Amino acid sequence: MVLSPERILKCKRALLRLAKPLLTACFPLILGACSTGPSAGGQAEKGPYEIAAENPGPSLVSYQSPDDPLRFINEPIFSFNDKLYRYLLSPLASGYEAVVPAAVDNSISNFFYNLREPLYALNHLLQGNVAQSGNSLSRVLLNSTLGLLGLFDPASRLMDIKRHKTTFGDTLASYGIGHGTYLVLPFLGPSDIRDTGSLSFNYLLHPLNFIKDEDAARQLLLFDGLHSQAPVLSHYPQIMADIENPYEFIRNLYMQNLRRDGQDRRKEIFKTEQQKQTATHAPVE
């Protein structure tokens, strides 16, 4: 039997009507299958946080290992740090949080942030962000006077001048300098070549280094470092509990954060002027 063109067209339309509900039902499954494949088109690959959410347990070590040519040095240092954190610094941090009221702790944080604000201003300037550099300098002036040497933050509360933290590592990254080899530093923990340079820069130019009493400056710098890490150190044993390979767990999380920061930085760099203006003037809900 020979079908006329009109008959063939009607058959095609009928088949499409039958297939449409089936395609609609299967589309999420097809999309999910595609998303589990290798990363393509510049999309971010799955990191250990996502893997952990999908597969509870110590599966983070199954994350594709980054280059770690200095592991033979890093791992012994990590083992030393791990014991130091578990048996000394974690109990100290927990005791500090139990004794010091939240309001006092917040004022201590404000004090040390205010000391670091000139470094933020310098790094913003080196990154070519003059406006943010000016904001940081304004914050220093307001918080050092109205805020009683930085114990309070009137710049944020009264003037709506928000804190924008940045480091020399961000400055180097803004000039296209990569993070380099993964490192584990004694006492300080996971790092990399670029971050180690940033730590040196921030230490040498920290305002506390310019006071006459060197012993007091060192003690304040040490307390600043411990205080800033207290929230993490106090929970360190719980965080590391039941982890199959603690060294790889910490390394993979650190490297994932580097990749995410790098992706965010690239997106910001390649934003058009119109996108930046839209983001700046977006309505606040």
Residue pairs with C-beta under 8 A, 6 or more apart in sequence:
3 11
38 45
39 45
44 259
44 260
44 263
47 63
47 252
47 256
47 259
47 260
48 60
48 63
48 249
48 252
48 253
48 256
49 253
49 256
51 59
51 60
51 62
51 63
52 59
52 60
57 242
58 242
58 243
58 244
58 245
58 249
60 243
60 248
60 249
60 252
60 253
61 244
61 245
61 248
61 249
61 252
63 252
63 256
65 248
65 252
66 182
66 251
66 252
66 255
67 181
67 182
68 74
68 182
68 251
69 181
70 181
70 182
70 183
73 184
74 182
74 183
74 184
74 247
74 251
75 184
75 247
77 184
77 185
77 186
78 184
78 246
78 247
78 250
79 247
80 186
81 184
81 186
81 187
81 189
82 240
82 246
84 187
85 233
85 236
86 236
86 237
86 240
89 226
89 229
89 233
89 236
90 233
90 234
90 235
90 236
90 237
92 226
92 233
93 226
93 229
93 230
93 231
93 233
93 234
94 234
96 227
96 230
96 234
97 105
97 230
97 231
97 234
100 108
107 151
107 152
108 227
109 227
109 228
110 143
110 147
110 150
110 151
110 152
110 153
111 149
111 150
111 151
112 150
112 224
112 227
112 228
113 150
113 153
113 163
114 139
114 140
114 143
114 144
114 147
114 149
114 150
115 150
115 206
115 207
115 208
115 224
116 165
116 202
116 206
117 136
117 137
117 139
117 140
117 143
117 163
118 136
118 137
118 140
118 207
119 167
119 168
119 202
119 205
119 206
120 132
120 136
120 163
120 164
120 165
120 166
121 133
121 134
121 136
121 137
121 140
122 133
122 205
123 166
123 167
123 168
123 170
123 171
124 130
124 132
124 133
124 136
124 164
124 166
125 133
126 168
126 171
127 166
127 170
127 171
127 174
128 174
132 164
132 166
135 161
135 162
135 164
136 164
138 155
138 159
138 161
139 155
139 156
139 161
139 163
142 154
142 155
142 158
142 159
142 161
143 150
143 152
143 153
143 154
143 155
144 150
146 152
146 154
146 158
147 153
147 154
147 155
153 163
155 161
155 163
156 162
156 163
167 198
167 202
168 197
168 198
168 201
168 202
169 194
169 195
169 197
169 198
170 198
170 265
172 194
172 197
172 198
173 179
173 194
173 261
173 262
173 265
174 265
174 269
177 194
178 194
179 192
179 193
179 194
179 195
179 258
179 262
180 192
180 193
180 194
181 192
181 193
182 190
182 191
182 192
182 251
182 254
182 255
183 190
183 191
183 192
183 193
183 195
183 196
184 190
184 191
185 191
185 196
185 199
188 199
188 225
189 250
190 250
190 251
190 254
191 199
192 258
203 209
203 221
206 221
208 217
208 220
208 221
208 224
209 217
209 221
211 217
226 233
232 239
240 246
240 249
243 249
271 279
